Amino acid sequence: MAVNRKSADVVVIGLGAVGGVAVLPLAEAGLKVVALEAGGWMDPHTFRPDEVYNNVRRLVTSSPKAQQEIPTVRSAPGAAARQAPVHPMMNAVGGTSIHYWAQSWRLKPWDFRTRSETVKRYGAGAIPAGSTLEDWPLDYAELEPFYDRIEYEVGVSGKAGNLQGRLDPDGNVWEGPRRREYPMPPLRSTEFSDHMANAARQLGWKPFRPPAAINSQTYRGRPGCAYHGFCATGGCHISAKNSTAVTTIPAAQKTKNLAIVDYAHVTRIVSGKDGRVTGVSFIKDRREYFQPAKVVLLAGYTYENSRLLLLSKSKSYPRGLANNHGQVGKHYFGHWGTAGGAAALFPFDINVWYGLPAQGATIDEWADDNFDHSGLGFIGGTSIHVHTEMHPIDGASMPTFGRAPGWGAKWKGFIRDNAARYTSAYLQTSTFPYEATFLDLDDTVRDPLGDPVCRLTTSPKENETRAVEFAQKKLAEWYRAAGAVEVFMQPPAVPGVSTHAFGGTRMGDNPETNVANRWGFVHEAPNLGILGASLMGTSGARNPTLTAQALAWRTAEHLIRNWKSIAG
């Protein structure tokens, strides 16, 4: 028998990068908020710049709940599904914002109008075959104030390239217009990033230092970055990386209106006969609880958002909560282009040891629709980012470029002589939704509670493959201009579980093709809101975190302004 808890105004499922943002405006508005988080608080004093601890043993990112619910992947309906090697989600207060790179990009205006702008410039035949691409129900200008709010609330370092239409070559001149400068200057450059930036300028390109949710100086009582790295797999022991665990969540707690229930394993969102949600069932310490609430905000990772909705069946929703139109799990896509980069070997030491992956030089010439795609056979593009942070084990895993075998004395000699001369880059390529790519529940694989795990049905797409291959050639050109003597092309990633996952609960005005409306509230269940990249209909050539956080703040503000009509 479940234990009934005291009712809340709002219950938030997941207290990571997006749930951890939404709780602040809600709590400041005086609403009583209960946040259910599957993990717990992590002590920054336990974080360490240790390659074995972070990268090999993965002692920061490993989460029992997530790793017991690893999604399965298949290439087509009817094909055998295989379990992914790891789940990218992290259960903790602050979630994956504890260990992510902290790159904090805005989408471009084009990303919100990709379908209509593509048709206008290239014709309807340029839309990838089988794609379910739609324009967003809002545009860049509508989200810009929320981008600005997050950059200042969380703390983002960077340099504006388009300040109210005035372009500055020290920033990204390809970005959409912003109302004011970043709250902090960009992270410092390095000898290597300066060298690559100079090479880009020789090619006629416009390199810049990218934005990051990392303090470049003291900000709101937390110190500037110490540049010891391990942002991708470790936490920051001085709290210079602006996870929601050290920014918006503590600020919300100060209002006394936020109650956090940690190690709470949510199993179902409960709905009534009228289709409205009434609360959330969860397990803590092997005991079942029911948390009633007037409004529920689902803020899990993309895979978990769809999975939990599909599991939450009722008489009102026999196919899963919010799925009477069959749209939950549809329009899913991942940022698979991030793994299709290139590695380079230089004839001199380039000193990329330590530092941060968010440090570097980025070019956007070949991103989004910043270049003419006529005759190229794809739409969208790639941001190309060269960066620092190499460690001994990582360096020993470098390719030999055909100059040495992969083992033995000659291999050891090659690594000894060349590890300090090797680097690889990071590509982020636009990806799009397709009819044949979707999420559902696995037929056979289940978690320890007996519930089916999420299943991905996906396969390589011609548009994205061509875009990655085009960007690799540009990256190779950049490396060669900088003096590289060898360039090794990494094959594009096989679609599967992604650290940048989108869709599944897409937002849009049409309830027949979208789960949520333009404010993030479900068409079929008006007091259920969804937060996160699962709302997004396009990826852009950049990571989704800042956009997802801006959407979360916007949803929270909409709820506050329309409390009586939404809460009922």
C-alpha positions as CSV (number, residue, x, y, z in Angstrom):
1,M,0.0,0.0,0.0
2,A,1.5,3.3,-1.1
3,V,2.1,6.0,1.5
4,N,0.3,9.3,0.6
5,R,2.4,12.4,1.1
6,K,1.2,15.9,1.7
7,S,0.1,17.5,-1.6
8,A,2.3,20.0,-3.4
9,D,1.6,22.7,-5.9
10,V,4.1,21.3,-8.3
11,V,6.1,18.1,-8.4
12,V,9.2,18.0,-10.5
13,I,10.5,14.6,-11.7
14,G,14.3,14.9,-12.1
15,L,16.5,17.6,-10.6
16,G,19.2,17.9,-13.2
17,A,20.1,20.5,-15.8
18,V,16.5,21.4,-16.6
19,G,14.5,20.5,-13.5
20,G,17.2,22.2,-11.5
21,V,16.5,25.4,-13.4
22,A,12.7,25.3,-13.4
23,V,12.5,25.0,-9.6
24,L,14.0,28.5,-9.0
25,P,11.3,30.7,-10.6
26,L,8.6,28.4,-9.2
27,A,9.9,28.6,-5.7
28,E,10.5,32.4,-5.9
29,A,6.9,32.8,-7.0
30,G,5.8,31.2,-3.8
31,L,4.7,27.8,-5.1
32,K,5.3,24.8,-3.0
33,V,7.5,22.5,-5.0
34,V,8.6,18.9,-4.4
35,A,11.5,17.6,-6.5
36,L,11.9,13.9,-6.9
37,E,15.5,12.9,-7.8
38,A,16.7,9.4,-8.4
39,G,20.2,10.2,-7.2
40,G,21.5,12.2,-4.3
41,W,23.8,15.1,-3.5
42,M,27.4,14.7,-4.5
43,D,30.1,16.2,-2.3
44,P,32.4,18.4,-4.4
45,H,35.3,17.5,-2.0
46,T,35.1,14.0,-3.5
47,F,35.8,15.2,-7.0
48,R,39.4,14.9,-8.2
49,P,41.5,15.4,-11.3
50,D,42.4,11.7,-11.7
51,E,42.2,9.9,-15.1
52,V,41.7,6.5,-13.6
53,Y,39.0,7.7,-11.1
54,N,37.1,9.7,-13.7
55,N,37.7,8.2,-17.1
56,V,38.5,4.5,-16.4
57,R,36.4,3.6,-13.3
58,R,33.9,6.4,-14.0
59,L,33.2,6.8,-10.3
60,V,31.5,10.1,-10.8
61,T,29.2,9.3,-13.6
62,S,28.1,5.8,-12.8
63,S,24.5,5.8,-11.4
64,P,22.9,2.6,-10.2
65,K,19.4,3.4,-11.4
66,A,20.4,4.6,-14.9
67,Q,22.8,1.7,-15.4
68,Q,20.0,-0.7,-14.6
69,E,17.8,0.9,-17.3
70,I,20.2,1.1,-20.2
71,P,18.2,1.4,-23.4
72,T,18.3,-1.2,-26.2
73,V,19.0,-0.3,-29.9
74,R,17.8,-1.9,-33.1
75,S,18.1,-0.9,-36.7
76,A,14.5,-1.5,-37.8
77,P,11.2,-2.9,-36.5
78,G,11.5,-6.6,-36.2
79,A,15.3,-6.5,-36.0
80,A,17.1,-7.9,-32.9
81,A,17.8,-5.2,-30.3
82,R,21.1,-5.0,-28.5
83,Q,21.8,-3.3,-25.2
84,A,23.8,-0.1,-25.4
85,P,27.1,-0.2,-23.6
86,V,26.3,2.6,-21.2
87,H,23.5,5.0,-20.3
88,P,24.4,8.6,-20.7
89,M,22.1,9.8,-18.0
90,M,23.5,10.5,-14.5
91,N,21.3,10.3,-11.4
92,A,22.2,13.1,-9.0
93,V,21.1,16.4,-7.7
94,G,22.4,18.5,-10.6
95,G,22.3,15.5,-13.0
96,T,24.6,15.5,-15.9
97,S,25.3,19.2,-15.5
98,I,27.8,18.0,-12.8
99,H,30.1,16.3,-15.3
100,Y,29.3,17.7,-18.8
101,W,31.7,19.8,-20.8
102,A,29.5,22.9,-19.9
103,Q,29.4,24.2,-23.5
104,S,26.5,26.6,-23.4
105,W,25.3,27.4,-26.9
106,R,22.2,29.2,-28.1
107,L,20.6,27.8,-31.2
108,K,20.6,29.9,-34.4
109,P,17.5,31.6,-35.7
110,W,17.6,29.2,-38.6
111,D,17.3,26.2,-36.3
112,F,13.8,27.2,-35.3
113,R,12.6,27.6,-38.9
114,T,14.6,24.9,-40.6
115,R,11.8,23.5,-42.7
116,S,10.4,26.7,-44.0
117,E,13.8,28.3,-44.6
118,T,15.1,25.2,-46.4
119,V,12.1,25.1,-48.7
120,K,12.4,28.8,-49.3
121,R,16.1,28.6,-50.3
122,Y,16.4,25.2,-51.9
123,G,12.9,23.9,-52.6
124,A,10.8,21.2,-50.9
125,G,13.0,18.5,-52.5
126,A,15.8,19.4,-50.1
127,I,14.0,18.1,-47.1
128,P,15.6,14.7,-46.3
129,A,13.5,11.8,-47.4
130,G,11.4,10.3,-44.6
131,S,12.0,13.2,-42.3
132,T,9.2,14.4,-40.0
133,L,10.9,17.8,-39.7
134,E,8.6,20.7,-38.6
135,D,9.3,24.3,-37.7
136,W,9.3,25.1,-34.0
137,P,6.2,26.7,-32.6
138,L,8.3,29.6,-31.4
139,D,11.3,31.5,-32.9
140,Y,14.7,32.6,-31.7
141,A,13.4,36.1,-30.8
142,E,10.8,34.6,-28.4
143,L,13.4,32.5,-26.6
144,E,16.2,35.1,-26.6
145,P,15.1,36.7,-23.2
146,F,15.2,33.2,-21.6
147,Y,18.6,32.5,-23.1
148,D,19.8,35.7,-21.5
149,R,18.2,34.9,-18.1
150,I,19.9,31.5,-18.0
151,E,23.3,32.9,-19.0
152,Y,23.2,35.2,-16.0
153,E,21.4,32.9,-13.5
154,V,23.7,30.0,-14.1
155,G,26.7,31.9,-15.2
156,V,28.2,31.6,-18.7
157,S,31.5,32.9,-19.9
158,G,31.9,34.0,-23.5
159,K,32.1,36.8,-26.0
160,A,29.1,38.2,-27.9
161,G,29.5,38.1,-31.7
162,N,26.2,39.8,-32.5
163,L,25.2,42.4,-29.9
164,Q,21.8,43.8,-31.0
165,G,22.9,43.4,-34.6
166,R,26.4,44.8,-34.2
167,L,28.9,42.2,-35.2
168,D,32.2,41.7,-33.3
169,P,34.8,39.4,-34.8
170,D,36.1,38.5,-31.4
171,G,32.9,36.5,-30.9
172,N,30.7,34.3,-33.1
173,V,29.5,36.5,-35.9
174,W,27.2,33.7,-37.0
175,E,25.1,33.8,-33.9
176,G,21.7,35.3,-33.5
177,P,21.4,38.8,-32.0
178,R,21.6,39.0,-28.2
179,R,20.5,41.8,-26.0
180,R,23.7,42.1,-23.9
181,E,27.2,40.7,-23.3
182,Y,27.9,37.5,-21.5
183,P,28.2,37.9,-17.7
184,M,31.8,36.8,-17.9
185,P,34.6,37.0,-20.5
186,P,35.5,33.8,-22.3
187,L,37.8,31.1,-20.8
188,R,41.4,31.9,-21.5
189,S,43.0,30.7,-24.7
190,T,46.0,28.3,-25.0
191,E,49.0,28.3,-27.2
192,F,47.4,25.5,-29.3
193,S,44.0,27.2,-29.6
194,D,45.7,30.4,-30.6
195,H,47.7,28.5,-33.2
196,M,44.6,26.9,-34.6
197,A,42.7,30.2,-34.6
198,N,45.5,31.8,-36.6
199,A,45.4,29.0,-39.1
200,A,41.6,29.4,-39.5
201,R,42.1,33.1,-40.2
202,Q,44.6,32.3,-42.9
203,L,41.8,30.2,-44.5
204,G,39.5,33.2,-44.3
205,W,37.4,31.7,-41.5
206,K,36.3,33.5,-38.3
207,P,37.3,31.5,-35.2
208,F,36.2,32.4,-31.8
209,R,36.3,31.1,-28.2
210,P,33.1,29.3,-27.4
211,P,30.7,29.9,-24.5
212,A,30.8,27.7,-21.4
213,A,28.9,27.5,-18.1
214,I,32.3,27.7,-16.3
215,N,33.5,30.7,-14.4
216,S,36.3,32.6,-16.1
217,Q,36.5,34.8,-13.0
218,T,34.8,34.9,-9.6
219,Y,31.0,34.9,-10.1
220,R,28.4,35.0,-7.3
221,G,30.8,33.9,-4.7
222,R,32.3,30.9,-6.6
223,P,35.9,31.1,-7.9
224,G,37.1,31.1,-11.5
225,C,38.3,28.0,-13.3
226,A,41.5,26.2,-12.2
227,Y,41.8,24.6,-15.7
228,H,42.6,21.1,-14.4
229,G,40.0,19.6,-16.7
230,F,38.0,16.3,-16.5
231,C,34.8,18.2,-17.1
232,A,33.5,15.4,-19.4
233,T,33.6,12.7,-16.7
234,G,34.2,14.4,-13.4
235,G,32.8,17.1,-11.2
236,C,34.4,20.4,-10.2
237,H,35.9,20.3,-6.7
238,I,36.0,24.2,-6.5
239,S,32.5,24.6,-8.0
240,A,33.7,26.8,-10.9
241,K,31.6,24.7,-13.3
242,N,28.1,26.0,-13.0
243,S,26.0,22.9,-12.4
244,T,22.5,23.5,-11.2
245,A,23.7,21.7,-8.0
246,V,25.7,24.9,-7.1
247,T,23.6,27.6,-8.8
248,T,19.8,27.5,-9.2
249,I,19.0,24.6,-6.9
250,P,20.6,26.2,-3.8
251,A,19.0,29.5,-4.7
252,A,15.6,27.8,-4.8
253,Q,16.2,26.1,-1.5
254,K,16.8,29.5,0.1
255,T,13.1,30.4,-0.5
256,K,12.0,27.5,1.8
257,N,9.5,26.5,-1.0
258,L,11.5,23.6,-2.5
259,A,11.6,20.2,-0.8
260,I,13.9,17.6,-2.4
261,V,13.3,13.9,-2.1
262,D,16.5,12.2,-3.1
263,Y,17.0,8.6,-4.1
264,A,13.3,8.6,-5.2
265,H,12.7,6.1,-8.0
266,V,9.7,7.4,-9.9
267,T,7.6,4.5,-11.4
268,R,4.4,6.2,-12.8
269,I,2.7,9.5,-13.4
270,V,-0.9,9.0,-12.2
271,S,-3.9,10.4,-14.1
272,G,-7.6,10.6,-13.4
273,K,-10.7,9.9,-15.4
274,D,-10.7,13.5,-16.7
275,G,-7.3,13.0,-18.2
276,R,-5.6,15.4,-15.9
277,V,-2.6,14.1,-13.8
278,T,-3.0,13.9,-10.1
279,G,0.5,13.1,-8.9
280,V,3.5,10.7,-9.0
281,S,4.2,7.2,-7.6
282,F,7.8,6.6,-6.5
283,I,9.8,4.2,-4.5
284,K,12.3,5.2,-1.8
285,D,14.0,2.8,0.6
286,R,12.0,-0.1,-0.8
287,R,8.7,1.6,0.2
288,E,6.1,3.0,-2.3
289,Y,4.9,6.6,-2.0
290,F,2.3,8.7,-3.8
291,Q,3.1,12.4,-4.2
292,P,-0.1,14.3,-5.1
293,A,0.3,17.6,-6.9
294,K,-1.7,20.1,-8.8
295,V,0.9,20.2,-11.6
296,V,3.5,17.7,-12.6
297,L,6.7,18.7,-14.5
298,L,8.5,15.8,-16.2
299,A,12.2,16.7,-16.3
300,G,14.1,13.4,-16.9
301,Y,16.5,12.6,-19.7
302,T,15.0,12.2,-23.2
303,Y,14.9,8.4,-23.0
304,E,13.3,8.4,-19.6
305,N,10.7,11.1,-20.5
306,S,9.3,8.9,-23.2
307,R,9.6,5.7,-21.2
308,L,7.8,7.0,-18.1
309,L,5.0,8.4,-20.2
310,L,4.6,5.0,-22.0
311,L,4.6,3.2,-18.7
312,S,2.0,5.4,-17.2
313,K,-1.1,3.8,-18.7
314,S,-4.6,4.4,-17.4
315,K,-8.2,4.2,-18.6
316,S,-7.8,7.7,-20.0
317,Y,-4.5,6.7,-21.7
318,P,-4.5,3.0,-22.6
319,R,-1.4,3.5,-24.9
320,G,0.5,5.5,-22.3
321,L,0.1,8.9,-20.8
322,A,-0.2,11.7,-23.4
323,N,-0.1,9.1,-26.2
324,N,-3.7,8.9,-27.5
325,H,-2.3,10.5,-30.7
326,G,0.5,8.0,-30.8
327,Q,3.2,10.7,-30.7
328,V,5.2,9.7,-27.5
329,G,8.6,8.4,-28.6
330,K,8.2,9.8,-32.2
331,H,10.5,12.4,-33.8
332,Y,13.5,11.1,-31.8
333,F,17.0,11.8,-32.9
334,G,20.5,11.9,-31.4
335,H,23.6,14.0,-32.1
336,W,25.4,11.2,-33.8
337,G,27.7,13.5,-35.7
338,T,29.7,14.3,-32.6
339,A,31.8,11.1,-32.9
340,G,32.7,11.6,-36.6
341,G,35.7,13.9,-36.2
342,A,39.3,13.6,-37.3
343,A,42.6,13.1,-35.5
344,A,45.8,14.9,-36.4
345,L,49.5,14.4,-35.9
346,F,51.8,17.5,-35.8
347,P,55.6,17.5,-36.3
348,F,56.0,19.5,-33.1
349,D,54.6,19.3,-29.5
350,I,51.2,21.1,-29.3
351,N,50.8,21.0,-25.5
352,V,47.2,19.9,-25.1
353,W,47.8,18.2,-21.8
354,Y,45.1,19.1,-19.3
355,G,43.2,22.3,-19.7
356,L,39.5,22.1,-20.4
357,P,37.6,20.6,-23.4
358,A,35.4,23.7,-23.4
359,Q,38.6,25.8,-24.0
360,G,39.5,26.0,-27.6
361,A,38.8,27.6,-31.0
362,T,35.5,27.0,-32.8
363,I,34.4,27.8,-36.4
364,D,30.8,28.1,-37.5
365,E,31.4,28.7,-41.2
366,W,30.1,25.2,-42.0
367,A,27.3,25.1,-39.4
368,D,23.5,25.3,-39.9
369,D,22.8,27.2,-43.2
370,N,25.8,29.5,-43.0
371,F,26.9,28.3,-46.4
372,D,25.3,27.4,-49.7
373,H,24.2,23.8,-49.7
374,S,23.2,23.7,-53.4
375,G,24.2,20.4,-54.9
376,L,25.7,19.1,-51.7
377,G,22.9,16.6,-51.0
378,F,22.3,17.6,-47.4
379,I,20.9,20.3,-45.2
380,G,22.3,21.5,-41.9
381,G,25.9,21.6,-41.0
382,T,28.6,21.3,-38.3
383,S,30.3,23.4,-35.7
384,I,34.0,22.4,-35.5
385,H,35.8,22.7,-32.2
386,V,39.5,22.1,-31.5
387,H,40.3,21.9,-27.8
388,T,42.8,21.0,-25.1
389,E,42.8,18.3,-22.4
390,M,44.8,15.1,-23.1
391,H,45.8,12.6,-20.4
392,P,48.2,9.7,-20.4
393,I,45.8,6.8,-20.9
394,D,43.9,8.8,-23.5
395,G,47.2,9.7,-25.3
396,A,48.2,6.1,-25.4
397,S,45.0,5.3,-27.2
398,M,46.0,7.5,-30.1
399,P,46.0,6.1,-33.7
400,T,49.4,5.4,-35.2
401,F,48.5,6.9,-38.6
402,G,50.0,3.8,-40.4
403,R,53.5,4.7,-39.0
404,A,53.7,2.0,-36.4
405,P,51.9,-1.3,-35.4
406,G,49.2,-1.2,-32.8
407,W,51.3,-3.1,-30.2
408,G,54.8,-4.0,-29.2
409,A,58.1,-2.1,-28.8
410,K,57.6,-0.1,-32.0
411,W,54.2,1.0,-30.8
412,K,55.5,2.1,-27.4
413,G,58.2,4.1,-29.1
414,F,55.7,5.8,-31.4
415,I,53.5,6.7,-28.4
416,R,56.5,8.0,-26.4
417,D,57.6,10.2,-29.3
418,N,54.2,11.4,-30.6
419,A,51.6,11.5,-27.8
420,A,52.4,15.2,-27.2
421,R,51.9,15.9,-30.9
422,Y,48.5,14.3,-31.3
423,T,45.0,15.8,-31.0
424,S,41.4,15.2,-32.1
425,A,38.5,17.6,-32.6
426,Y,34.9,17.7,-31.7
427,L,32.2,18.0,-34.4
428,Q,28.5,18.8,-33.7
429,T,26.4,18.2,-36.7
430,S,22.7,19.0,-37.3
431,T,20.5,16.0,-37.0
432,F,16.8,15.7,-37.8
433,P,13.8,13.5,-36.9
434,Y,12.6,10.7,-39.2
435,E,9.5,8.5,-39.4
436,A,11.7,5.4,-39.1
437,T,13.5,6.6,-36.0
438,F,11.6,6.4,-32.7
439,L,11.5,5.3,-29.1
440,D,9.2,2.7,-27.5
441,L,9.4,0.0,-24.8
442,D,11.5,-3.2,-25.3
443,D,9.6,-6.4,-25.6
444,T,11.9,-8.5,-23.5
445,V,14.6,-6.5,-21.6
446,R,13.4,-5.2,-18.2
447,D,14.7,-3.3,-15.2
448,P,14.9,-4.8,-11.7
449,L,11.4,-3.6,-11.0
450,G,10.1,-5.6,-14.0
451,D,9.4,-2.6,-16.2
452,P,10.6,-2.7,-19.8
453,V,13.5,-0.4,-20.7
454,C,13.4,2.1,-23.5
455,R,14.2,0.9,-27.0
456,L,15.6,2.9,-29.8
457,T,14.8,2.1,-33.4
458,T,17.3,4.0,-35.6
459,S,19.7,3.6,-38.5
460,P,22.2,5.8,-40.4
461,K,20.7,8.6,-42.5
462,E,22.1,9.9,-45.7
463,N,21.7,13.5,-44.9
464,E,23.6,13.4,-41.7
465,T,26.3,11.1,-43.1
466,R,27.0,13.5,-45.9
467,A,27.1,16.4,-43.5
468,V,29.6,14.7,-41.3
469,E,31.8,13.8,-44.2
470,F,31.7,17.3,-45.6
471,A,32.7,18.7,-42.2
472,Q,35.6,16.2,-41.9
473,K,37.1,17.5,-45.1
474,K,36.9,21.1,-43.7
475,L,38.5,19.9,-40.4
476,A,41.3,18.2,-42.3
477,E,41.9,21.4,-44.3
478,W,42.1,23.3,-41.1
479,Y,44.6,20.8,-39.6
480,R,46.7,20.9,-42.7
481,A,46.8,24.7,-42.7
482,A,48.0,24.5,-39.0
483,G,50.9,22.2,-40.0
484,A,49.6,18.7,-39.4
485,V,51.5,16.0,-41.2
486,E,48.9,13.3,-40.8
487,V,45.1,13.4,-40.6
488,F,43.0,10.4,-39.7
489,M,39.3,10.5,-40.4
490,Q,37.1,8.8,-37.8
491,P,34.1,7.1,-39.2
492,P,30.7,8.7,-38.4
493,A,29.1,7.2,-35.4
494,V,26.5,4.5,-35.8
495,P,23.2,5.9,-34.5
496,G,22.3,4.7,-31.0
497,V,22.2,6.0,-27.5
498,S,23.4,9.6,-27.5
499,T,24.6,12.1,-24.9
500,H,22.7,14.6,-26.9
501,A,19.2,13.1,-27.4
502,F,16.3,15.0,-28.7
503,G,12.5,14.5,-29.4
504,G,10.2,11.8,-28.2
505,T,7.9,14.4,-26.7
506,R,8.2,17.1,-29.3
507,M,6.5,20.5,-28.9
508,G,4.3,22.0,-31.6
509,D,1.0,23.6,-32.2
510,N,-0.5,20.5,-33.9
511,P,-1.5,17.8,-31.3
512,E,-1.7,15.2,-34.0
513,T,2.1,15.4,-34.6
514,N,3.3,16.7,-31.2
515,V,3.1,15.7,-27.6
516,A,3.5,19.2,-26.0
517,N,2.3,22.7,-26.9
518,R,4.4,25.7,-27.5
519,W,4.8,26.2,-23.7
520,G,5.9,22.7,-23.0
521,F,2.5,21.5,-21.6
522,V,1.0,18.3,-22.9
523,H,-1.9,18.7,-25.4
524,E,-3.8,15.8,-23.9
525,A,-3.0,16.5,-20.2
526,P,-3.0,20.2,-19.6
527,N,-1.5,20.1,-16.1
528,L,1.5,18.0,-17.2
529,G,4.5,19.9,-18.4
530,I,7.6,18.5,-20.0
531,L,11.1,19.9,-19.7
532,G,14.3,19.0,-21.6
533,A,15.7,18.4,-25.0
534,S,12.9,15.8,-25.6
535,L,10.8,18.9,-26.6
536,M,13.2,20.0,-29.3
537,G,12.4,19.4,-33.0
538,T,15.9,20.2,-34.3
539,S,19.3,19.9,-32.8
540,G,21.3,22.6,-34.3
541,A,25.1,22.2,-34.7
542,R,25.6,22.5,-30.9
543,N,24.8,20.9,-27.6
544,P,21.2,21.3,-26.3
545,T,21.8,22.2,-22.6
546,L,21.3,26.0,-22.7
547,T,18.3,25.8,-25.1
548,A,16.7,23.1,-22.8
549,Q,17.3,25.3,-19.8
550,A,15.9,28.4,-21.5
551,L,12.8,26.4,-22.4
552,A,12.5,25.2,-18.8
553,W,12.6,28.7,-17.4
554,R,10.0,29.8,-20.0
555,T,7.7,26.9,-19.1
556,A,8.0,27.8,-15.4
557,E,7.2,31.4,-16.0
558,H,4.2,30.4,-18.2
559,L,2.9,28.2,-15.4
560,I,3.3,31.0,-12.8
561,R,1.4,33.5,-15.0
562,N,-1.4,31.0,-15.8
563,W,-1.5,29.1,-12.5
564,K,-5.3,29.1,-12.1
565,S,-6.1,27.9,-15.5
566,I,-3.4,25.2,-15.6
567,A,-3.6,23.9,-12.0
568,G,-7.4,23.9,-12.1
